[in-house]
Amino acid sequence: MVRIRHITRDDPLYEQEVALRTAVLLTPIGYTFEDYLKLAPGREEQCEHFVAVIDHPSGERVVGTATLFISDDDNGEKIGKVQQVCVDPQRQGEGIGRKLMIAIEARGFGELALSSLYCHAQLEAMPFYGRLGWSSDDKVFLEAGIEHKKMFIAAPKPAETE
C-alpha cells in the first residue's frame, strides 16, 4: 500500500527522494542535482517535500515525490508552486501521482490557506493535471529545454450556508 508522507530534508527518506528526482527528472535532460540547486539557489531548503512510500523488506522505499514552494503573488496573496513531481517509472499508472497531488492540495488549501497552486507542466503531463481539475495558460515556454505550459488551480470556494 502506498502512503504519502510530508518530510523534512533531515528525514532519512530525503536521500531517496533526491535520488528518484534525479533519476526521473534530471538525468534524462543531462542535469545533476547540483545543477538543479544552482538554477534556484535556496529553493530546495524553502520547499515542503512530499513522498509516496511503500513498505519493502529493507524498509520504506520512495516511489514518488513532489515539492511545494510557497510565495506571494502580485497581490500579496500566498500561492504555491508544485515542482519536481515524479513517480518511479515501474510504478506509474497506479495513482501515486494523484495521491501526491491530493496531499499537496490538502496541505496548500487546508492548513496553509493558499489562494491557488500552479506548476510548470511538461506538455505530456498536462492531461494528468487536467484530470485533477487544473487549467492551463495557452503560452508554451521552454524550461530546461523542454516545452511547458503554466497550469493552475484555485482554492475551493467555501460552501455557502443558508
C-alpha positions as CSV (number, residue, x, y, z in Angstrom):
1,M,0.0,0.0,0.0
2,V,1.3,3.5,-0.9
3,R,1.4,6.1,1.8
4,I,2.0,9.8,1.4
5,R,4.4,11.4,3.8
6,H,5.3,15.1,4.3
7,I,9.0,15.0,5.2
8,T,11.8,17.4,6.0
9,R,15.3,17.5,4.5
10,D,16.7,15.8,7.6
11,D,14.4,12.8,7.2
12,P,16.2,9.6,6.1
13,L,13.8,9.4,3.1
14,Y,15.1,12.7,1.7
15,E,18.1,10.9,0.2
16,Q,15.8,8.5,-1.7
17,E,13.6,11.5,-2.7
18,V,16.6,13.2,-4.3
19,A,17.7,10.0,-6.0
20,L,14.3,9.5,-7.6
21,R,14.0,13.1,-8.7
22,T,17.5,12.9,-10.2
23,A,16.8,9.6,-12.0
24,V,13.4,10.5,-13.4
25,L,13.6,14.3,-14.0
26,L,17.2,15.4,-14.1
27,T,19.5,12.8,-15.6
28,P,17.3,12.4,-18.8
29,I,17.9,16.0,-19.6
30,G,21.6,16.0,-18.7
31,Y,21.3,17.7,-15.3
32,T,22.7,16.7,-12.0
33,F,21.0,17.5,-8.7
34,E,23.8,20.1,-8.1
35,D,22.8,21.7,-11.4
36,Y,19.2,22.0,-10.2
37,L,20.4,23.6,-6.9
38,K,22.4,26.2,-8.8
39,L,19.4,27.1,-11.0
40,A,17.3,28.0,-8.0
41,P,19.6,28.9,-5.1
42,G,17.9,28.4,-1.7
43,R,14.7,27.0,-3.3
44,E,15.3,23.4,-2.1
45,E,15.6,24.5,1.5
46,Q,12.3,26.5,1.3
47,C,10.2,23.8,-0.3
48,E,8.0,21.4,1.5
49,H,8.7,17.8,0.5
50,F,6.1,15.1,-0.1
51,V,7.0,11.4,-0.8
52,A,5.0,8.4,-1.7
53,V,6.4,5.3,0.1
54,I,5.8,1.6,0.1
55,D,7.0,-1.0,2.6
56,H,9.9,-3.0,1.4
57,P,11.9,-5.7,3.2
58,S,14.8,-3.2,3.6
59,G,12.5,-0.5,4.9
60,E,10.3,2.2,3.4
61,R,11.0,2.9,-0.2
62,V,10.2,6.2,-2.0
63,V,8.2,5.6,-5.2
64,G,7.0,9.1,-5.9
65,T,7.8,12.7,-4.9
66,A,6.7,16.3,-5.3
67,T,7.7,19.6,-3.7
68,L,5.7,22.7,-2.8
69,F,7.2,26.2,-2.8
70,I,5.2,28.9,-1.1
71,S,5.5,32.6,-2.2
72,D,3.4,35.7,-2.6
73,D,1.6,36.6,-5.9
74,D,1.5,40.2,-7.3
75,N,-1.5,41.0,-5.0
76,G,0.3,39.8,-1.9
77,E,-1.7,36.6,-1.6
78,K,0.0,33.3,-0.6
79,I,0.3,30.9,-3.5
80,G,2.2,27.6,-4.0
81,K,4.2,26.3,-6.9
82,V,4.2,22.5,-7.2
83,Q,7.6,21.3,-8.5
84,Q,9.6,18.2,-9.2
85,V,6.6,15.8,-9.4
86,C,7.7,12.3,-10.4
87,V,6.9,8.7,-9.9
88,D,9.2,5.7,-10.3
89,P,8.7,4.5,-13.9
90,Q,7.9,1.0,-12.7
91,R,5.0,2.3,-10.5
92,Q,3.5,4.8,-13.0
93,G,-0.2,4.3,-13.7
94,E,-1.0,3.2,-10.2
95,G,-2.5,6.5,-9.0
96,I,0.6,7.5,-7.0
97,G,0.9,10.9,-8.7
98,R,-2.7,11.6,-8.0
99,K,-2.2,10.8,-4.3
100,L,0.7,13.1,-4.1
101,M,-1.3,16.0,-5.7
102,I,-4.2,15.3,-3.4
103,A,-1.9,15.6,-0.4
104,I,-0.4,18.8,-1.7
105,E,-3.8,20.4,-2.4
106,A,-5.0,19.4,1.0
107,R,-1.9,21.0,2.7
108,G,-2.0,24.1,0.4
109,F,-5.7,24.8,0.5
110,G,-6.3,23.5,4.0
111,E,-3.5,24.1,6.5
112,L,-1.7,26.8,4.6
113,A,-4.8,28.6,3.3
114,L,-3.2,29.3,-0.1
115,S,-5.3,31.1,-2.7
116,S,-4.0,29.0,-5.6
117,L,-1.5,26.4,-6.7
118,Y,0.4,26.4,-10.0
119,C,3.1,24.4,-11.8
120,H,5.1,24.4,-15.0
121,A,3.8,21.2,-16.6
122,Q,5.6,19.5,-19.4
123,L,3.2,19.2,-22.3
124,E,3.0,15.4,-22.0
125,A,2.0,15.8,-18.3
126,M,-0.9,18.3,-19.0
127,P,-3.6,15.6,-19.2
128,F,-2.6,14.3,-15.7
129,Y,-3.1,17.8,-14.2
130,G,-6.2,18.3,-16.3
131,R,-7.9,15.2,-14.9
132,L,-7.3,16.7,-11.4
133,G,-9.2,19.9,-12.4
134,W,-6.2,22.1,-13.2
135,S,-6.4,24.7,-16.0
136,S,-3.6,25.9,-18.3
137,D,-2.4,29.0,-20.0
138,D,-2.1,29.0,-23.7
139,K,1.5,30.1,-23.8
140,V,4.1,27.4,-24.4
141,F,7.6,28.1,-23.0
142,L,10.9,26.3,-22.7
143,E,12.2,25.3,-19.3
144,A,15.4,23.1,-19.2
145,G,15.0,22.7,-23.0
146,I,11.5,21.1,-22.6
147,E,8.2,22.7,-23.7
148,H,5.9,23.5,-20.8
149,K,2.7,25.4,-20.0
150,K,1.7,27.0,-16.7
151,M,-1.1,25.1,-15.1
152,F,-3.1,26.3,-12.0
153,I,-5.9,25.6,-9.7
154,A,-7.7,28.0,-7.3
155,A,-8.6,27.2,-3.8
156,P,-12.1,25.7,-3.5
157,K,-14.8,28.3,-2.7
158,P,-16.3,27.8,0.8
159,A,-19.7,26.3,0.8
160,E,-22.5,28.8,1.3
161,T,-24.7,28.3,4.3
162,E,-28.3,29.4,4.4
